[in-house]
């Protein structure tokens, strides 16, 4: 099995969920092949950044130089995972992926993109249009839109700034250390306001899927009359495919 690096801490609740999902997913894989307890799981190293620091270091849209300090924190964390012997890594957060081109600079090990995993998963369910929900950075950037387009899926135009601010506030207020009571209802009301019929809604902040505990490991699911894609689950599935590729081949 390949050693997985998880860059976590942004935020910690989704980091915990990534670790759980990888371990449980690997356990199911080996149980189906007749393994007995304790079930094998891939070796994993976690390097956790400080979200209060990284939030303060966010740059300005369109100003590449303003992101230098933010990029440096994540790059150094990746280098720490590389020195720990990880074969590849993933960031347990959507927001930093907008800076993945800079974070990768000087890092030799592969870093799995949540954009790629999500776009493939969205196309696989036959969706042709997607609504991207996440932090202000994710919703203002066009990274998801660009990668989705490569897979034949069109993303929504950027929502009005006040709606983006409202989604960021929802994440900060309802998803601190998990999903608060009422978070799912508030999120569904936001979806009803902005999702047109037939749209796949991307829960493109790793805290947002925590509002749907019954579907936490589902790459896609339907609830409340909406079709959702869980980028975290798609990202974990891609990590497991890579970590266990030799075992699958065998």
C-alpha positions as CSV (number, residue, x, y, z in Angstrom):
1,X,0.0,0.0,0.0
2,X,1.2,3.5,-0.7
3,X,1.6,6.0,2.1
4,X,-1.0,8.8,2.1
5,X,-0.3,12.3,3.3
6,X,-3.2,14.4,4.5
7,X,-2.8,18.1,4.8
8,X,-5.5,19.0,7.3
9,X,-6.6,21.6,9.8
10,X,-8.6,23.8,7.4
11,X,-10.8,22.8,9.2
12,X,-10.2,20.0,11.7
13,X,-13.6,18.4,11.5
14,X,-13.2,17.6,7.8
15,X,-9.7,16.4,8.5
16,X,-11.1,13.9,11.0
17,X,-13.7,12.8,8.4
18,X,-11.0,12.3,5.7
19,X,-9.0,10.0,8.0
20,X,-12.1,8.1,9.0
21,X,-13.3,7.7,5.4
22,X,-9.9,6.5,4.2
23,X,-9.6,3.9,7.0
24,X,-13.1,2.7,6.7
25,X,-12.9,2.5,2.9
26,X,-9.7,0.5,3.1
27,X,-11.3,-1.8,5.7
28,X,-14.2,-2.5,3.4
29,X,-11.9,-3.2,0.5
30,X,-9.9,-5.8,2.5
31,X,-13.0,-7.3,4.2
32,X,-14.5,-8.0,0.8
33,X,-11.4,-9.9,0.0
34,X,-11.5,-12.1,3.1
35,X,-9.2,-10.2,5.5
36,X,-9.9,-10.5,9.2
37,X,-9.5,-8.1,12.0
38,X,-7.5,-6.0,12.4
39,X,-8.2,-4.9,8.8
40,X,-5.3,-3.3,6.9
41,X,-5.4,0.4,6.2
42,X,-2.8,2.4,4.3
43,X,0.0,4.2,6.3
44,X,-1.1,7.8,6.7
45,X,0.7,10.9,7.9
46,X,-1.2,14.1,8.8
47,X,0.2,17.6,8.8
48,X,-2.2,20.0,10.3
49,X,-2.1,23.8,9.6
50,X,-3.7,26.4,11.8
51,X,-6.9,27.6,10.2
52,X,-6.9,30.9,12.1
53,X,-3.5,31.7,10.5
54,X,-4.3,30.5,7.0
55,X,-7.6,32.4,6.9
56,X,-5.7,35.6,7.9
57,X,-3.2,35.0,5.1
58,X,-5.7,34.7,2.3
59,X,-4.8,37.0,-0.6
60,X,-7.0,39.1,-2.9
61,X,-8.7,37.8,-6.1
62,X,-6.6,38.4,-9.1
63,X,-3.6,39.6,-7.1
64,X,-1.1,36.7,-7.4
65,X,1.5,38.2,-5.2
66,X,-0.9,38.7,-2.3
67,X,-1.2,34.9,-1.9
68,X,2.6,34.3,-1.4
69,X,2.4,33.8,2.4
70,X,-0.7,31.6,2.2
71,X,1.0,29.5,-0.5
72,X,4.2,29.2,1.6
73,X,2.3,27.7,4.6
74,X,0.7,25.0,2.5
75,X,3.9,24.3,0.5
76,X,5.9,23.8,3.6
77,X,3.3,21.4,5.0
78,X,3.5,19.4,1.8
79,X,7.2,19.3,2.0
80,X,6.9,18.0,5.6
81,X,4.6,15.2,4.3
82,X,7.1,14.5,1.5
83,X,10.0,14.2,4.0
84,X,7.8,11.8,6.1
85,X,7.9,9.4,3.2
86,X,4.4,9.9,1.7
87,X,3.9,8.6,-1.8
88,X,1.3,11.2,-2.5
89,X,-0.8,13.7,-0.7
90,X,-4.2,15.4,-0.6
91,X,-5.5,18.6,1.0
92,X,-8.6,18.0,3.1
93,X,-10.0,21.3,2.1
94,X,-11.4,22.8,-1.1
95,X,-10.3,26.4,-0.6
96,X,-6.5,25.9,-0.9
97,X,-7.0,24.0,-4.2
98,X,-7.5,27.4,-5.8
99,X,-3.7,27.8,-5.1
100,X,-2.6,24.3,-6.0
101,X,-0.5,25.5,-8.9
102,X,1.6,27.5,-6.5
103,X,1.5,25.1,-3.5
104,X,2.9,22.3,-5.8
105,X,6.0,24.4,-6.6
106,X,9.1,22.4,-5.5
107,X,7.0,19.5,-4.2
108,X,8.0,16.2,-6.0
109,X,5.3,13.9,-4.7
110,X,1.9,13.9,-6.5
111,X,-0.9,16.0,-4.9
112,X,-4.4,14.8,-5.8
113,X,-6.7,17.6,-7.0
114,X,-10.2,17.7,-5.5
115,X,-11.2,19.6,-8.7
116,X,-10.3,16.6,-10.9
117,X,-11.9,14.0,-8.7
118,X,-15.1,16.1,-8.4
119,X,-15.4,16.9,-12.1
120,X,-15.1,13.2,-13.0
121,X,-17.7,12.2,-10.4
122,X,-20.1,14.9,-11.6
123,X,-19.8,13.8,-15.2
124,X,-20.2,10.2,-14.3
125,X,-23.7,10.8,-13.0
126,X,-24.7,12.4,-16.3
127,X,-24.9,16.0,-15.0
128,X,-24.4,18.7,-17.5
129,X,-24.7,21.7,-15.1
130,X,-23.4,22.3,-11.6
131,X,-23.8,24.8,-8.8
132,X,-20.6,25.2,-6.9
133,X,-21.1,26.0,-3.2
134,X,-18.2,26.7,-0.8
135,X,-16.1,29.4,0.8
136,X,-15.8,32.9,-0.7
137,X,-12.5,31.9,-2.3
138,X,-13.9,28.8,-4.0
139,X,-17.1,30.6,-5.2
140,X,-15.2,33.7,-6.5
141,X,-12.6,31.6,-8.4
142,X,-13.3,29.8,-11.6
143,X,-11.1,26.7,-11.0
144,X,-14.1,24.4,-10.6
145,X,-15.7,25.9,-13.7
146,X,-12.6,25.3,-15.8
147,X,-12.1,21.7,-14.7
148,X,-15.8,20.8,-14.9
149,X,-15.9,22.2,-18.5
150,X,-13.1,19.7,-19.5
151,X,-15.6,17.0,-18.6
152,X,-18.6,18.5,-20.4
153,X,-20.2,20.1,-17.3
154,X,-21.0,23.8,-17.2
155,X,-20.7,25.6,-13.8
156,X,-22.9,28.4,-12.6
157,X,-21.9,32.0,-13.2
158,X,-20.6,33.6,-10.0
159,X,-23.4,34.4,-7.6
160,X,-23.9,38.0,-6.4
161,X,-21.3,39.0,-3.9
162,X,-23.9,39.3,-1.1
163,X,-24.8,35.6,-1.7
164,X,-21.2,34.6,-1.6
165,X,-20.8,36.4,1.6
166,X,-23.9,34.7,3.0
167,X,-22.5,31.3,2.1
168,X,-19.2,32.1,3.8
169,X,-21.1,33.2,6.9
170,X,-23.1,30.0,6.9
171,X,-19.9,28.0,6.8
172,X,-18.4,30.0,9.6
173,X,-21.5,29.9,11.8
174,X,-23.0,26.5,11.2
175,X,-20.0,24.3,10.4
176,X,-17.4,25.1,13.1
177,X,-16.2,21.7,14.3
178,X,-19.0,19.9,12.6
179,X,-22.6,20.7,11.4
180,X,-24.8,22.7,13.8
181,X,-28.4,21.8,14.4
182,X,-30.4,23.3,11.6
183,X,-27.4,23.5,9.2
184,X,-29.0,21.1,6.7
185,X,-32.2,23.1,6.6
186,X,-30.4,26.4,6.1
187,X,-28.3,24.9,3.3
188,X,-31.3,23.4,1.5
189,X,-33.0,26.9,1.6
190,X,-29.9,28.3,-0.1
191,X,-30.0,25.6,-2.7
192,X,-33.7,26.3,-3.4
193,X,-32.9,29.9,-4.1
194,X,-30.0,29.2,-6.5
195,X,-30.2,25.7,-8.1
196,X,-32.1,25.4,-11.3
197,X,-33.8,22.1,-12.1
198,X,-31.4,19.3,-13.2
199,X,-28.4,21.0,-11.5
200,X,-25.9,18.9,-9.6
201,X,-25.0,20.8,-6.4
202,X,-21.3,20.6,-5.5
203,X,-20.8,20.7,-1.7
204,X,-17.4,22.3,-2.4
205,X,-16.4,23.0,1.1
206,X,-15.3,19.9,3.1
207,X,-17.5,21.0,6.0
208,X,-20.7,21.1,4.0
209,X,-21.1,17.4,3.5
210,X,-21.2,17.1,7.3
211,X,-24.8,18.4,7.1
212,X,-25.8,15.1,5.5
213,X,-24.5,12.4,7.9
214,X,-26.6,9.7,6.2
215,X,-24.7,10.3,3.0
216,X,-21.3,11.3,4.3
217,X,-19.5,8.6,2.2
218,X,-21.7,8.9,-0.9
219,X,-20.0,10.5,-3.9
220,X,-23.4,11.6,-5.1
221,X,-26.9,11.5,-3.5
222,X,-30.4,12.9,-3.6
223,X,-32.2,14.6,-0.7
224,X,-34.6,17.4,-0.3
225,X,-35.4,17.3,-4.0
226,X,-31.8,18.1,-5.0
227,X,-28.9,16.1,-6.5
228,X,-25.7,16.6,-4.6
229,X,-22.1,15.7,-5.3
230,X,-19.7,15.3,-2.4
231,X,-16.2,16.4,-3.4
232,X,-14.7,15.1,-0.2
233,X,-16.0,11.5,-0.9
234,X,-14.8,11.7,-4.5
235,X,-11.4,12.9,-3.3
236,X,-11.2,10.0,-0.7
237,X,-12.2,7.5,-3.4
238,X,-9.4,8.8,-5.7
239,X,-6.9,8.5,-2.8
240,X,-7.9,4.9,-2.1
241,X,-7.7,4.0,-5.7
242,X,-4.1,5.2,-5.8
243,X,-3.1,3.8,-2.4
244,X,-4.5,0.4,-3.1
245,X,-3.8,0.1,-6.9
246,X,-1.3,-2.8,-6.4
247,X,-3.8,-4.7,-4.2
248,X,-6.5,-4.1,-6.8
249,X,-4.3,-5.4,-9.6
250,X,-3.4,-8.5,-7.5
